[in-house]
Amino acid sequence: MPIAIKNSKIDISSEETTRVLAESFQNFLQGGEIIFLYGEMGVGKTTFIKYLINEFQKNSDLPILEVTSPTFNLLNEYQVGSKKIKHYDLFRIKNKRDTNDLNIYEKDKNLITFVEWPQLIKDNQEKVIELRFNYENDLNNRTVEIIGID
């Protein structure tokens, strides 16, 4: 499955299509990227990240670990080979001031940062890749739009 053409919507209505897209997207990431994930609760953001991290683990001959949402602790970190993956969930943050100490925009070519619920910090001028997850028609149909890939 190719990464989307700019501004196209990719059907991820099944968990299998979400997994395939995550595996394909993982091949694109070199390190240093910041990825914002937008979308309603339950639309597939954390599932996408889980499959992506699992693909990194598999490619590094590491055990496949459970990847969970960092909703309550705000951040989960994973070391996969030479790459570190930071997975933020800002759902519970209500004030931009509360994000100041999270170091979300850390510069490191071996770091990949995922941020769920980035609405409070979206005005930062850093270059980011946006994944916009949506329900289509009803709760059984889901799409993702990828924005910011050169």
Phi, psi and chi 1 to 4 in degrees:
 res  aa     phi    psi   chi1   chi2   chi3   chi4
   1 MET       -  123.3  173.0 -177.2  -72.3      -
   2 PRO   -76.4  154.9   26.8  -32.5      -      -
   3 ILE   -63.8  147.6  -63.9  -64.3      -      -
   4 ALA   -60.9  148.1      -      -      -      -
   5 ILE   -68.0  146.0  -62.1  169.0      -      -
   6 LYS   -45.4  133.0  -73.0 -173.7  179.2 -175.0
   7 ASN    63.6   16.4  -60.5  -34.4      -      -
   8 SER   -91.0  155.9   66.2      -      -      -
   9 LYS  -101.6  135.2  -70.7 -176.7  178.9 -178.8
  10 ILE  -108.5  129.4  -58.7  167.5      -      -
  11 ASP   -73.0  122.8 -178.0    5.0      -      -
  12 ILE  -127.1   39.5   56.4  164.6      -      -
  13 SER   -66.2  -24.1  -64.4      -      -      -
  14 SER  -107.9  155.9   74.3      -      -      -
  15 GLU   -64.2  -32.0 -166.7  164.0  -24.0      -
  16 GLU   -63.7  -43.0  176.8   62.7   16.6      -
  17 THR   -69.0  -31.6   56.4      -      -      -
  18 THR   -63.8  -43.9  -57.9      -      -      -
  19 ARG   -63.5  -45.1 -178.5 -170.5   60.9   76.3
  20 VAL   -63.3  -43.1  169.5      -      -      -
  21 LEU   -63.3  -43.6  176.8   61.7      -      -
  22 ALA   -60.9  -42.6      -      -      -      -
  23 GLU   -63.8  -40.3  -70.7  173.8   -2.7      -
  24 SER   -67.0  -44.1  177.4      -      -      -
  25 PHE   -63.2  -36.4 -169.7   74.8      -      -
  26 GLN   -57.7  -37.3  178.0  -92.2  -25.2      -
  27 ASN   -64.1  -25.0  -67.6  -38.8      -      -
  28 PHE   -76.6  -29.0  168.9   79.4      -      -
  29 LEU   -79.8  126.6  -59.0  175.0      -      -
  30 GLN  -106.9  -22.3  -58.3  -60.9  -48.4      -
  31 GLY   121.7  146.1      -      -      -      -
  32 GLY    91.2   -3.9      -      -      -      -
  33 GLU   -82.3  148.6  -65.0   89.5    1.5      -
  34 ILE  -120.0  125.5  -61.4  171.5      -      -
  35 ILE  -121.3  121.8  -61.7  101.4      -      -
  36 PHE   -94.5  133.3  -75.4  176.6      -      -
  37 LEU  -115.9  116.1  -64.3   96.9      -      -
  38 TYR  -105.7  149.8  -65.7   91.1      -      -
  39 GLY   148.5  159.1      -      -      -      -
  40 GLU   -65.3  163.4  -65.6  177.9   51.5      -
  41 MET   -61.3  134.6 -164.4  170.1  -68.4      -
  42 GLY    84.8    4.1      -      -      -      -
  43 VAL   -83.7  -11.2   75.8      -      -      -
  44 GLY   121.4    8.9      -      -      -      -
  45 LYS   -62.0  -53.1  -60.1  179.7  -58.8  -70.1
  46 THR   -68.0  -36.3  -59.6      -      -      -
  47 THR   -61.5  -42.5  -60.0      -      -      -
  48 PHE   -59.3  -47.7  175.4   84.5      -      -
  49 ILE   -63.6  -39.9  -67.2  170.8      -      -
  50 LYS   -57.1  -49.7  172.2 -173.5   83.8  165.9
  51 TYR   -66.0  -36.3  -75.8  124.1      -      -
  52 LEU   -65.5  -46.9 -170.5  138.1      -      -
  53 ILE   -64.1  -41.7  -69.0  171.6      -      -
  54 ASN   -60.4  -36.3  -71.7  163.4      -      -
  55 GLU   -66.6  -42.1 -173.4   67.2   11.7      -
  56 PHE   -59.0  -43.8  -91.4  111.7      -      -
  57 GLN   -62.3  -45.7  -68.4  166.6  -27.4      -
  58 LYS   -61.2  -44.7 -173.1  169.4   54.2  175.5
  59 ASN   -68.5  -19.9  -69.7  -19.1      -      -
  60 SER   -99.7   11.1  -62.1      -      -      -
  61 ASP    54.5   39.9  -67.7  -37.7      -      -
  62 LEU  -105.4  155.0  -63.8  169.8      -      -
  63 PRO   -62.0  145.9   -0.1    1.8      -      -
  64 ILE   -79.1  113.8  -56.6  -59.2      -      -
  65 LEU   -98.8  157.4  -58.4  174.8      -      -
  66 GLU   -70.2  132.6 -176.3  173.5   -5.9      -
  67 VAL  -111.3  119.7  174.8      -      -      -
  68 THR  -119.3  166.2   59.5      -      -      -
  69 SER   -72.2  134.5  174.5      -      -      -
  70 PRO   -88.7   34.4   30.4  -33.1      -      -
  71 THR   -55.5  -40.9  -59.8      -      -      -
  72 PHE   -89.3  -29.5  -65.7  102.4      -      -
  73 ASN  -103.6    0.1   53.8  -12.9      -      -
  74 LEU    74.9  -28.0  -57.6 -179.3      -      -
  75 LEU  -147.6  132.4  168.6   65.4      -      -
  76 ASN  -118.6  138.8  -71.3  -20.9      -      -
  77 GLU  -118.5  144.1  -68.4 -173.8   16.1      -
  78 TYR  -133.5  130.4  -56.1   87.9      -      -
  79 GLN   -99.3  118.1 -171.3   68.7   43.4      -
  80 VAL  -127.8   99.7  -73.8      -      -      -
  81 GLY    63.5 -130.5      -      -      -      -
  82 SER   -84.5   -5.1   63.6      -      -      -
  83 LYS  -100.0  143.4  -59.4  -81.2 -172.6  -96.5
  84 LYS  -110.6  135.5  178.5 -171.3  -81.4 -172.6
  85 ILE  -115.4  126.0  -61.8  174.5      -      -
  86 LYS  -106.8  130.0  -72.0 -172.6  173.8 -177.1
  87 HIS  -121.6  104.8  176.8 -163.5      -      -
  88 TYR   -96.7  147.2  -67.8   90.6      -      -
  89 ASP  -131.9  109.3 -174.4  -34.4      -      -
  90 LEU   -97.1   16.7  -54.8 -178.5      -      -
  91 PHE   -54.5  -41.9  179.4   74.8      -      -
  92 ARG   -82.6   -9.2  -64.1 -176.9  -39.6  124.6
  93 ILE   -78.1  127.5  -57.5  -70.0      -      -
  94 LYS  -112.1   -9.2  -59.0  -60.6  179.5 -148.3
  95 ASN  -134.4  129.7 -175.0  -45.8      -      -
  96 LYS   -56.4  -33.9 -175.7  174.6 -179.2  173.4
  97 ARG   -56.2  -32.0  174.8  177.2   67.6 -114.6
  98 ASP   -72.6   -8.0  -65.4  -23.2      -      -
  99 THR   -96.1   -7.1   66.4      -      -      -
 100 ASN   -59.0  -35.9  -68.4  -18.6      -      -
 101 ASP   -94.3    7.8  -64.7  -29.0      -      -
 102 LEU   -83.7  -14.1  -65.1  177.9      -      -
 103 ASN    57.0   42.3 -156.5   17.1      -      -
 104 ILE   -64.8  -33.9  -69.3  171.5      -      -
 105 TYR   -96.9   30.3  -67.3  103.3      -      -
 106 GLU   -58.0  133.5  177.6 -179.3   -5.9      -
 107 LYS   -94.4  116.4  -59.2  -82.2 -172.0 -163.5
 108 ASP  -161.9  124.0 -175.8  -24.6      -      -
 109 LYS   -70.0  -10.6   64.2 -177.8  172.5  103.6
 110 ASN  -104.6   12.8  -68.9  -44.9      -      -
 111 LEU  -115.6  134.1  173.5   65.2      -      -
 112 ILE  -119.8  127.6  -59.6  168.8      -      -
 113 THR  -116.1  126.3  -57.1      -      -      -
 114 PHE  -111.8  134.1  -68.9   93.6      -      -
 115 VAL  -129.2  111.3 -177.7      -      -      -
 116 GLU   -86.4  143.7  -66.9 -172.4   49.6      -
 117 TRP    60.8   55.7  -55.3   96.2      -      -
 118 PRO   -85.0   11.5   34.6  -38.7      -      -
 119 GLN   -53.4  -35.5  -72.7   81.0  -18.6      -
 120 LEU   -70.8  -24.6  -76.7  176.8      -      -
 121 ILE  -113.9    6.5   60.7  170.0      -      -
 122 LYS   -65.2  -15.9   67.9  179.4  179.3 -179.5
 123 ASP   -83.9   -0.4   60.3  -11.2      -      -
 124 ASN   -64.3  146.8 -170.8  -64.9      -      -
 125 GLN   -86.0    3.4  -62.0  -57.5  -50.5      -
 126 GLU   -65.1  148.1  -64.0  -68.6  -32.9      -
 127 LYS   -75.6  127.2 -177.8  177.5 -176.5 -132.5
 128 VAL  -131.8  159.6  -61.0      -      -      -
 129 ILE  -100.0  133.5  -62.2  167.3      -      -
 130 GLU  -109.5  133.3  -65.4 -178.3    7.3      -
 131 LEU  -114.8  117.6  -59.5 -179.9      -      -
 132 ARG  -109.1  105.1  -62.9 -171.1  174.7  -90.9
 133 PHE   -89.7  136.0  -68.4   76.7      -      -
 134 ASN  -141.1  149.5  -67.9  -66.5      -      -
 135 TYR   -85.1  138.2  -73.0  112.0      -      -
 136 GLU  -119.4  131.4  -58.1  -72.1  -24.7      -
 137 ASN    65.8  -54.4  -57.6  -34.8      -      -
 138 ASP  -152.7 -178.2   57.7   41.8      -      -
 139 LEU   -71.9   -7.5  -62.6 -180.0      -      -
 140 ASN   -90.8  -17.2  -66.6  -41.2      -      -
 141 ASN  -107.2  127.3  -64.7  -40.9      -      -
 142 ARG  -132.7  148.1  -64.6  172.3  -68.2  123.8
 143 THR  -134.3  163.0   60.9      -      -      -
 144 VAL  -134.1  140.9   63.7      -      -      -
 145 GLU  -116.1  131.6 -177.6  177.3    6.7      -
 146 ILE  -106.1  124.5  -58.3  173.1      -      -
 147 ILE  -126.4  134.5  -58.5  166.4      -      -
 148 GLY   103.0   10.1      -      -      -      -
 149 ILE   -89.4  127.9  -67.6 -179.9      -      -
 150 ASP   -78.7      -  -64.3  -31.2      -      -
